[in-house]
Amino acid sequence: MDLESVRRYLEKRGGEDEDKNASTINGLPLRFFERFIMQDLSVDLIEPGRLICTFKVPQRLLNAGNFLHGGATATLVDLVGSAVIFSVGAPATGVSVEINVSYLDAAYADEEIEIEARVLRVGKAIGVVSVEFRKKETGKIIAQGRHTKYLPVASKM
């Protein structure tokens, strides 16, 4: 996948023909969850094996303590980590084998954060990436994630 395709994957928005007023779970558009989490994420830098995104924490992703929900952070590790695997030319990213997130600080509503993903290794069957979340203003680390994915092996037939 070329770098511009990786950018479009991360910055995707719902299509105009999508029902924006879906009110029930079954009525939600396909892959709703990804768009729900990643809406307004923008790619600042993309190069093979590395990407940096900016994300303003929206109200919809806050937990009861009024800061970025850990589940949203873990989902971003999954989705942004998968995208950085595409950036090194992998044709697909397969399935998650392990996701680990260390939560080090809080990010609050309307706070701008930076998400940096790096490929640590992409082999024949396994890819490993790191994803770091920082407060854009101070550079303070909010969370660090590591994501291991099983990569589909091309058939020899």
Salt bridges, closest charged atoms under 4 A:
GLU4 OE1 - ARG7 NE 3.59
GLU11 OE2 - ARG7 NH1 3.88
GLU18 OE1 - ARG35 NH2 3.17
GLU34 OE1 - LYS12 NZ 3.02
GLU34 OE2 - ARG31 NH2 2.77
ASP44 OD2 - LYS136 NZ 3.55
GLU47 OE2 - ARG50 NH1 3.44
ASP78 OD1 - HIS147 NE2 3.65
ASP105 OD2 - LYS135 NZ 3.98
ASP105 OD2 - LYS140 NZ 3.18
GLU111 OE2 - LYS135 NZ 3.18
GLU114 OE1 - ARG134 NH2 2.73
GLU114 OE2 - LYS136 NZ 3.99
GLU116 OE2 - ARG50 NE 2.75
GLU116 OE2 - ARG118 NH2 2.92
GLU116 OE1 - ARG134 NH2 2.89
GLU132 OE2 - ARG134 NH1 2.73
